[in-house]
Amino acid sequence: MKLKDISNGPDWIIWIVLAFFVLLTVVFLTGHGAKLIAGYNTSGEEEKSKYDEKKLCRVTGVGMLVVTIFVFAMAVGNNVLPAATAYVFVGVVVIDCIIVSILANTICKK
């Protein structure tokens, strides 16, 4: 069974999601978009002063890059990749989120 067999929506939706992810990745990797990071945008000024904002954006951008690469691979290989790729994708995203959370709370602190 291929990945295409288990997808329910039209193919153009994955390309729109990919374009959005690429945009977010570029914004984060350039050191901008701190207001888009959950938890950081709602914290007070005292809490925000404990973090290096540029480094936090870059760490988030690298984590977003990993997800973007996987979404791109799934979009391109939709007709070729096995259906189990969806499970691998979920596992990679969960591990990526854990690693980004750990890095955000360790190396991004001043």
HELIX and SHEET records of a PDB file:
HELIX    1   1 LEU A    3  ILE A    6  1                                   4    
HELIX    2   2 ASP A   11  LEU A   29  1                                  19    
HELIX    3   3 ALA A   34  LEU A   36  5                                   3    
HELIX    4   4 GLU A   45  LYS A   48  1                                   4    
HELIX    5   5 GLU A   53  VAL A   76  1                                  24    
HELIX    6   6 THR A   85  THR A  106  1                                  22    
END                                                                             
